Amino acid sequence: NNDNDNDKASAIASTPPTDTVPPITHEGQMPQKKFYRSRAHCNPLSFNEAFDYPPRPDLFDWTEEHYPNHPQLSDCGTDAGEFSASSAQIHPTVLDVGCGFGGLTLALSALLPEETILGLEIRSKVTEYVRLRILASRKEAMGTGASIAGCDGDGETHDAEKEDGETHDAEKDDTETDATDRDDPNDKRASHRPTHQNASVLRTNAMKYLPNHIPPRSLSKLFFCFPDPHFKKKNHPRRIVSTRLLTEYAHWLKPGEGKLYCITDVRDLHEWHVERCEEHPLFEEVTEEEMEGDECVWAMRTETEEGKKV
């Protein structure tokens, strides 16, 4: 017995303390997706993990962790009250609900430089991947000389450290060029090098806590890309688009200009989306010409992980 106790003590003593274990990905490095895999979907109605959320949207400072160098922030000054007033104007205007590994979130930050993009994700490991991906993209933008408004620390620039096997949203082609890095002369984004300072990600349950984060009539665009189809009829209340939820989405979208985007590779779910939106008095379908001319529709089809597969 004493020998066994000694063996256990030796084993415990040889275990390195947790604070000396290096992280999988250092901040500023592009994460590798293989370390952040998770189940494709979860039930949002029974997901009981605790989430942090403010009592009211106006009590949440988005510049503290999510957009510290947002392009719309005033230059650094000595008047703390003035800075607070400036930061209070920063809040998400475009939501990518169920953002997955962040392909669309980053693409939208380049397509819509005047908007504030927020990806929402319920899975913790996937959220961390997107957070690190955004930080690495910001660091890479600083290294390429992109201008960033607001407080910028010591002002030094560095190239983003990239690990071998760096992955993006497409599993079958991890080296595929991201939409934010193309230099097409016919693309208006080529003249505007994105800094991604207007993009962030938040881990939350959008079906429960969105009212705590988003003020009414503040969103210009709301994206639902390849949501869980919940095939069984008894699980249809879990679907992210429903008559009840559409009423809530209309509460957050700007009247007359806010748009709801849905895309899926499941015909039954597509018909469900169309039927619910057509029946709702606060939504109307846009024309085919409008959709074809909307670059965000193109981004949904090409920049999401699922969109690249279909």
Secondary structure as GFF3:
##gff-version 3
##sequence-region A 1 310
A	DSSP	alpha_helix	2	14	.	.	.	ID=ss1
A	DSSP	three_ten_helix	18	20	.	.	.	ID=ss2
A	DSSP	three_ten_helix	33	35	.	.	.	ID=ss3
A	DSSP	three_ten_helix	57	59	.	.	.	ID=ss4
A	DSSP	alpha_helix	62	65	.	.	.	ID=ss5
A	DSSP	alpha_helix	80	87	.	.	.	ID=ss6
A	DSSP	beta_strand	94	97	.	.	.	ID=ss7
A	DSSP	alpha_helix	103	111	.	.	.	ID=ss8
A	DSSP	beta_strand	117	121	.	.	.	ID=ss9
A	DSSP	alpha_helix	124	143	.	.	.	ID=ss10
A	DSSP	three_ten_helix	179	181	.	.	.	ID=ss11
A	DSSP	three_ten_helix	188	191	.	.	.	ID=ss12
A	DSSP	beta_strand	199	203	.	.	.	ID=ss13
A	DSSP	alpha_helix	206	213	.	.	.	ID=ss14
A	DSSP	beta_strand	221	225	.	.	.	ID=ss15
A	DSSP	three_ten_helix	233	238	.	.	.	ID=ss16
A	DSSP	alpha_helix	243	252	.	.	.	ID=ss17
A	DSSP	beta_strand	259	263	.	.	.	ID=ss18
A	DSSP	alpha_helix	267	279	.	.	.	ID=ss19
A	DSSP	alpha_helix	288	292	.	.	.	ID=ss20
A	DSSP	alpha_helix	295	303	.	.	.	ID=ss21
A	DSSP	alpha_helix	305	309	.	.	.	ID=ss22
###
